[in-house]
Amino acid sequence: MTDDNDQAPDHAPDINNGNALTHFDRAGRARMVQVGDKPETRRVAVASGRIRMDSETATIIREGRASKGDVLGVAQVAAIMAAKRTPDIIPMCHPLMLTGVEASFHVEEDAVAITVSVSTRGQTGVEMEALTAVSAAALTIYDMVKAIDRGMVIEHVQLESKKGGRSGTWARDREDIAGDT
């Protein structure tokens, strides 16, 4: 709670190499960012991640032989649901009207690679929705096959790109891709 002498500024002090930490007021308290005056723009975010597993587990997923059913089909639904429900689990995220969520999966020899694209037309970005969707898809894959492989590792959940808004377009440099170093 703030009093009349401690009003929250439009943004927090600039302590991040020119980028204000907008989810904190001057006193360091968490706050939801005011986006009402921002123009609506088309926004797209793409995130990725993977879940590493035994090669036998990957084969079972690839061949659709998991006892709980269609692992990738359920993970796809989980990704969509998670993107839509992000503000329910990430405290400072605004509820958004999403215009699209696309999840894709590539079963590798010993992993499943996950990519999710989320889009909207609005006043704030969808990066958190894309990251949450990838995380939920990976957790769902874990849940669906944990009976045969409890040693799975969820890794490299990361933003790949974002478009729209005041900051424009950003894309991960190829050298920065997790696992390539």
C-alpha positions in Angstrom: 0.0 0.0 0.0 1.3 3.5 -0.8 0.5 6.8 0.9 0.3 10.2 -0.8 4.0 10.8 -0.4 5.1 7.4 -1.9 3.2 7.1 -5.2 4.4 4.4 -7.5 6.2 5.9 -10.5 5.4 5.0 -14.1 8.4 2.7 -14.0 11.0 1.5 -11.6 14.5 3.0 -11.3 16.7 2.2 -14.3 19.0 -0.5 -12.9 19.1 -3.0 -15.7 21.5 -1.5 -18.4 18.9 0.9 -19.8 15.9 -1.3 -19.2 13.6 -0.4 -16.4 12.3 -3.1 -14.2 8.7 -2.2 -14.6 7.2 -4.7 -12.2 8.6 -2.9 -9.1 7.7 0.5 -7.7 10.3 3.0 -6.4 10.1 1.2 -3.0 10.8 -2.2 -4.5 7.3 -3.5 -4.1 5.7 -5.7 -6.8 3.1 -4.1 -9.0 1.2 -4.9 -12.1 2.4 -2.7 -15.0 -0.1 -0.1 -16.4 -0.6 -1.0 -20.1 -3.8 0.9 -20.7 -2.2 3.8 -22.6 -0.1 1.6 -24.9 -1.3 1.1 -28.5 -2.6 -2.2 -29.6 -0.2 -4.1 -31.9 0.1 -7.6 -33.3 2.4 -9.5 -31.0 3.9 -12.9 -31.5 6.3 -14.9 -29.2 8.0 -18.2 -29.9 9.5 -20.3 -27.1 11.2 -23.7 -27.1 12.4 -26.3 -24.7 13.1 -30.0 -24.6 12.6 -33.0 -22.3 15.5 -35.4 -22.4 14.7 -39.1 -21.7 15.9 -42.7 -22.3 15.9 -43.6 -26.0 13.4 -46.4 -25.3 11.0 -43.8 -23.8 11.3 -41.6 -27.0 10.6 -44.7 -29.1 7.4 -45.4 -27.1 6.3 -41.8 -27.6 7.2 -41.8 -31.3 5.3 -45.1 -31.9 2.3 -44.0 -29.8 2.6 -47.0 -27.4 2.4 -45.1 -24.0 -0.1 -46.7 -21.7 -1.7 -43.4 -20.8 -2.5 -42.6 -24.4 -1.4 -40.1 -27.0 1.4 -38.3 -25.2 2.0 -35.6 -27.8 -1.7 -35.0 -28.3 -2.3 -34.4 -24.6 0.9 -32.3 -24.4 -0.5 -30.1 -27.2 -3.7 -29.5 -25.4 -1.7 -28.8 -22.2 0.3 -26.2 -24.1 -2.8 -24.4 -25.4 -4.5 -24.5 -22.0 -1.4 -23.2 -20.2 -1.0 -20.3 -22.6 -4.6 -19.3 -22.0 -4.2 -19.6 -18.2 -0.8 -17.9 -17.7 -2.1 -15.0 -15.7 -3.6 -17.5 -13.2 -0.1 -18.8 -12.3 2.3 -16.0 -13.1 1.3 -13.2 -10.7 2.1 -10.0 -12.8 0.8 -11.2 -16.2 -2.2 -9.5 -17.7 -5.1 -11.6 -18.9 -5.0 -11.5 -22.7 -7.2 -12.4 -25.5 -5.0 -14.8 -27.4 -5.5 -15.0 -31.2 -3.5 -18.2 -31.7 -1.4 -20.9 -30.0 0.5 -23.4 -32.0 2.5 -26.2 -30.4 4.8 -28.5 -32.3 6.9 -31.5 -31.2 9.9 -33.3 -32.7 10.7 -36.6 -31.2 14.5 -37.0 -31.3 16.5 -40.1 -30.4 16.6 -39.3 -26.7 14.4 -36.2 -26.3 11.3 -34.4 -27.4 11.8 -30.9 -28.7 8.9 -28.5 -28.1 8.2 -25.2 -29.9 5.2 -23.0 -29.1 4.1 -19.8 -30.9 1.6 -17.5 -29.2 -0.1 -14.5 -30.9 -2.4 -11.7 -29.9 -3.4 -8.2 -30.8 -3.0 -6.2 -27.7 -1.1 -3.8 -25.4 1.4 -6.2 -23.9 3.4 -9.1 -25.2 2.9 -12.9 -25.1 6.4 -14.0 -24.1 5.2 -15.4 -20.8 2.4 -17.3 -22.4 4.8 -19.0 -24.8 7.2 -19.9 -22.1 4.4 -21.2 -19.8 3.0 -23.3 -22.7 6.4 -24.9 -23.4 6.8 -25.7 -19.7 3.3 -27.2 -19.4 3.9 -29.4 -22.5 7.1 -30.7 -21.1 5.6 -31.4 -17.7 2.7 -33.2 -19.4 5.1 -35.4 -21.3 6.8 -36.2 -18.0 3.5 -37.0 -16.4 2.4 -39.3 -19.3 5.5 -41.5 -19.3 7.0 -41.1 -15.8 6.1 -44.7 -14.9 8.7 -45.9 -17.4 11.3 -43.1 -17.1 11.5 -41.1 -13.9 14.9 -39.7 -14.9 13.7 -37.4 -17.6 15.1 -33.8 -17.6 13.2 -30.7 -18.7 15.8 -28.3 -20.1 16.5 -25.2 -22.2 13.1 -23.6 -21.8 13.7 -20.2 -23.5 12.3 -17.4 -25.6 13.3 -17.7 -29.2 11.8 -14.6 -30.6 9.2 -11.9 -30.1 7.6 -9.4 -32.4 5.5 -6.3 -31.8 5.1 -3.6 -29.2 7.4 -0.7 -28.4 10.5 -2.8 -28.3 9.9 -4.2 -31.8 11.4 -7.5 -32.9 13.9 -9.6 -30.9 15.4 -13.0 -31.9 17.8 -15.2 -30.1 21.3 -15.2 -31.6 22.3 -18.6 -33.0 25.4 -18.6 -30.6 23.1 -18.1 -27.6 21.0 -21.2 -28.2 21.0 -23.4 -25.1 23.0 -26.6 -25.5 25.2 -25.3 -28.4 28.1 -24.3 -26.1 
